[in-house]
Amino acid sequence: MLALMSGAITGGGLIVAVGAQNSFLLEQALKRHYALPIALLFILSDALSMTLGAFGIGLILQGHDWLLAVSRWAGVAFLVWFALGKWRSSFQEEHLILEQYTKRLAIWPLFLMGFAVTWLNPHFYLDTMVLMGSLANQWQGEKWQFVLGGVLSSIVWFLSLAFIGRLCAKWLEKAVFWRWFNRINAILIWGIALKIATQPLS
């Protein structure tokens, strides 16, 4: 039970931090665009990465710097492009912003975007596969309880974010909200990209 609680607390602390995943899921929840499937995608991604980490895959990743370098610059390029789209859309006329808000998108493009937001982020590997994996192995026989705790924190967080976003959506159907949401979103994502580009991946 202690391993389970430790996994939940550690995983929760890593997941709750401001990031591209949380931003993307909140946006889709506020737009009522497949927030639950995207939340499930993020949960399954966390579960898979933590499990691979518990099997020791994170040690392989740490031993090959070029893999982290590829992940770093692919992630930076994607996040800069992603944020640029948000920034540009924030300067559209009000009727275009509202049209974009109400437009019903197909699920597969959103799934691909959610997949990219997750798996092109080197911090995702470092947090879930390397850090959570190495901590899980310190629990030896109870390592799967630790992993389960991390997965449970992911389930609670992402489902709560999807639910709260959808609950608040009806009060935020205004162009001015989406204009500033996109601007703040873009600045935060550019900040994440800058952090990934300039700080050592350790």
C-alpha positions in Angstrom: 0.0 0.0 0.0 2.9 2.4 0.8 4.3 1.8 -2.7 0.9 2.5 -4.3 0.6 5.8 -2.4 4.2 6.8 -3.2 3.5 6.1 -6.9 0.3 8.1 -6.8 1.9 11.1 -5.1 5.0 11.1 -7.3 3.1 10.6 -10.5 0.5 13.2 -9.5 3.3 15.8 -8.9 4.7 15.2 -12.4 1.4 15.2 -14.3 -0.2 18.2 -12.7 2.6 20.6 -13.9 1.7 23.0 -16.7 2.4 21.3 -20.0 1.3 20.7 -23.6 -0.8 17.7 -22.7 -2.8 19.5 -20.1 -3.2 22.5 -22.3 -4.4 20.4 -25.3 -6.8 18.4 -23.3 -8.3 21.4 -21.6 -8.8 23.1 -24.9 -10.7 20.1 -26.4 -12.8 19.8 -23.2 -13.8 23.5 -23.4 -14.7 22.9 -27.1 -16.5 19.6 -26.3 -14.2 17.9 -28.9 -13.6 14.3 -27.9 -12.1 15.2 -24.5 -12.7 11.7 -23.0 -11.0 9.8 -25.8 -8.0 12.2 -25.7 -7.8 11.8 -21.9 -7.8 8.0 -22.4 -5.0 8.4 -24.9 -2.9 10.3 -22.4 -3.7 7.8 -19.6 -2.7 4.8 -21.8 0.5 6.6 -22.9 1.4 7.2 -19.3 0.6 3.6 -18.3 2.7 2.2 -21.2 5.7 4.5 -20.6 5.7 3.8 -16.8 5.4 0.0 -17.5 8.3 0.1 -19.9 10.3 2.1 -17.4 9.7 -0.5 -14.7 11.0 -3.1 -17.2 14.2 -1.1 -17.4 13.7 0.5 -20.9 14.5 3.9 -19.4 18.0 2.8 -18.7 18.5 2.1 -22.4 17.2 5.6 -23.2 19.6 7.1 -20.7 22.5 5.2 -22.3 21.9 6.6 -25.8 22.1 10.4 -25.8 21.3 10.6 -29.5 17.8 9.3 -28.8 17.2 12.1 -26.3 18.7 14.6 -28.8 16.3 13.4 -31.5 13.4 13.6 -29.1 14.5 17.1 -27.9 14.7 18.8 -31.3 11.6 17.0 -32.8 9.7 18.2 -29.7 11.0 21.7 -29.9 10.1 22.0 -33.6 6.6 20.6 -33.0 5.8 22.8 -30.0 7.0 26.0 -31.8 4.8 25.1 -34.8 1.9 24.2 -32.5 2.1 27.5 -30.5 2.5 29.5 -33.7 -0.9 28.2 -34.9 -2.5 29.2 -31.6 -0.9 32.7 -31.8 -2.1 33.3 -35.3 -5.6 32.2 -34.6 -5.9 34.6 -31.7 -5.7 37.6 -34.1 -8.6 36.5 -36.3 -11.8 38.4 -36.4 -14.4 37.5 -33.8 -16.7 35.6 -36.1 -13.8 33.4 -37.3 -12.7 32.7 -33.7 -16.2 31.6 -32.8 -16.5 29.6 -36.0 -13.3 27.7 -35.1 -14.6 27.1 -31.6 -17.9 25.6 -32.8 -16.4 23.6 -35.8 -16.7 19.9 -35.2 -13.4 18.2 -36.0 -12.8 14.6 -36.9 -11.4 12.5 -34.1 -8.3 11.1 -35.9 -6.5 14.4 -36.5 -7.1 15.3 -32.8 -5.8 11.9 -31.9 -2.6 12.4 -34.0 -2.1 15.8 -32.4 -2.6 14.4 -28.9 -0.1 11.6 -29.8 2.4 14.1 -31.0 1.9 16.4 -27.9 2.8 13.3 -25.8 5.4 11.3 -27.6 7.4 14.2 -29.1 8.0 15.6 -25.7 11.3 14.4 -24.2 10.2 15.4 -20.7 7.4 12.8 -21.1 10.1 10.1 -21.4 12.2 11.5 -18.6 9.3 11.8 -16.2 7.4 8.6 -16.9 9.8 6.1 -18.3 13.1 7.2 -16.7 12.2 8.7 -13.4 9.0 6.7 -12.5 10.7 3.6 -13.9 13.8 3.9 -11.8 11.8 4.8 -8.7 9.5 1.8 -9.3 12.5 -0.5 -9.4 13.6 0.7 -6.0 10.5 -0.9 -4.6 11.6 -4.3 -6.0 8.8 -6.8 -5.3 6.3 -3.9 -4.9 7.3 -2.0 -8.0 4.0 -2.8 -9.8 2.1 -1.3 -6.9 4.2 1.9 -7.5 3.4 1.8 -11.2 -0.3 1.3 -10.5 -0.2 4.3 -8.2 1.3 6.4 -10.9 -1.3 5.2 -13.4 -4.1 5.9 -11.0 -2.9 9.5 -10.5 -2.9 9.9 -14.3 -6.5 8.5 -14.5 -7.8 10.9 -11.8 -6.0 13.9 -13.2 -6.9 13.6 -16.9 -10.5 12.5 -16.4 -11.0 15.4 -13.9 -9.5 17.9 -16.3 -11.7 16.7 -19.1 -14.8 16.8 -16.9 -14.1 20.3 -15.4 -13.3 21.7 -18.8 -16.6 20.4 -20.2 -18.5 21.7 -17.2 -17.1 25.2 -17.7 -17.5 25.2 -21.5 -21.0 26.8 -21.5 -19.8 29.9 -19.6 -16.8 30.4 -21.9 -18.4 30.6 -25.4 -17.0 34.0 -26.1 -14.5 35.2 -28.7 -12.6 37.3 -26.2 -12.0 34.3 -24.0 -10.7 32.2 -26.9 -8.6 35.0 -28.2 -6.7 35.3 -24.8 -6.8 31.5 -24.2 -4.9 31.0 -27.4 -2.4 33.8 -26.7 -1.6 32.6 -23.2 -1.5 29.0 -24.5 1.0 30.0 -27.2 3.2 31.8 -24.8 3.2 28.9 -22.3 4.0 26.4 -25.1 6.8 28.5 -26.4 8.2 28.7 -22.9 8.1 24.9 -22.7 9.9 24.6 -26.1 12.6 27.1 -24.9 13.1 25.1 -21.7 13.5 21.9 -23.6 15.9 23.5 -26.1 18.1 25.2 -23.5 18.1 23.0 -20.3 20.0 19.7 -20.1 17.8 16.6 -20.3 18.6 14.9 -17.0 
